[in-house]
Amino acid sequence: MSGHHPDAAAAHSPVRTEPKRLNVAVSPATVRALEHVIEREGVSLTEALRRLVGYGDFVYRAVRQNGEQLTVAGPDGTREVVIL
């Protein structure tokens, strides 16, 4: 035996995850946010949800995990995003 662990090859292979179907109740504010993305970007409900979750995950990780500060720059100036 070479000391090779039988699961070592599996640990280095790419992880394949299948989509997971969820059935959730959301607030009216969440519905409005989803409808806004659908109307503005012309995407499906599923894609709107993916995008908003992705944006939220990005912000969450930056602030909560990495301790970073986020700023938003626009035509009216720059403001700091504070997540409580």
DODOTOR-41563 format. One record per atom (N, C-alpha, C): y, x, z. Coordinates in steps of 0.2 Angstrom, whole numbers, plus 5000, padded with zeros to 4 digits. Layout:
BEGIN
YXZ
...
This chain:
BEGIN
499450045000
500050005000
500650045000
501150024996
501750064996
502350045001
502149995005
502649975010
503149925006
502949895000
503349854997
503249784999
503849755001
503749685004
503649634999
503149584999
503049544993
503649494992
504049484996
504649434995
505249474992
505249544992
505849584990
506049564983
505549554978
505749534972
506149474971
505849424975
506249354975
506949364978
507049404983
507649414986
508249444981
507949474976
508449504971
508549464964
508149414964
508149364958
508749324959
509049304953
509649254954
509349184957
509849164961
509649094965
509849044960
509348994959
509448934955
509548874959
510048844959
510148784963
510248724958
509848674960
509948614956
510448574958
510848534954
511348484957
511048434962
511448424967
511248374972
511648314972
511348254971
511648194971
511848174978
512448154979
512748134985
512948064985
512948024990
513147954991
513647954997
514247954996
514747965002
515247905001
515547895007
516047845008
516747895008
517247875005
517847915005
518447875007
518947905009
519547865011
519947845005
520347795006
520847775000
521247834998
521447875002
521847935000
521447984995
520747984997
520348024993
520247994986
520147934986
520047894980
520747904975
521347904978
521947914975
521947984972
521748034976
521748104974
521348104968
520748084968
520248084962
520548044956
520847984957
521047954951
521647994948
522048024952
522648064950
522348124945
521848154947
521548204943
521248184937
520848124937
520548094932
521048074926
521648044929
522148024924
522548084921
522648124925
523048184923
522748234918
522048244920
521748294916
521148264911
521148194912
520648164907
519948184908
519748194914
519048214916
518648154919
518048164920
517648114923
517748114931
517448064934
517448064942
517148124944
516548134942
516148194944
516548254943
516848264937
517248334936
517848334941
518148274942
518748274946
518548294953
517948274956
517748284962
517548364963
517248384957
517048464957
517648504958
518248484954
518848524954
519148524961
519248464964
519548454970
519148494976
518548484976
518148524981
518248594979
518248624973
518248694972
518948714974
519448684973
520148704975
520148704983
519848654986
519848654993
519448704996
518948724993
518548784995
518948844995
519248854989
519648914988
520148924994
520548864995
521048865000
520748875007
520248845009
519948845015
519648925016
519348955012
519049015012
519649065013
520149065009
520749105010
521049105017
521149045019
521549035026
521049045032
520549015032
520049015038
519649075038
519349095033
518949145033
519249215032
519749225028
520049285027
520749295030
520949245034
521649245037
522249255033
522149235027
522749245022
523249195022
523849205020
524349155019
524449135012
524549075011
524549045004
525249025003
525549044997
526249014995
526148984989
526648934988
526648894982
527348904979
527348934973
527948944969
528048894964
528648864964
528748814958
529548814957
529748764953
530448764950
530948754956
530748724962
531148714968
531148764973
530748824971
530748884976
530048894978
529948934983
529348954986
529248924993
528648894994
528448875001
527748895003
527748905010
527048925013
526648865014
525948875012
525448825014
525148835020
525248785025
524948795032
524348745032
523748775034
523248735035
523048735043
523048675046
523048665053
522248655055
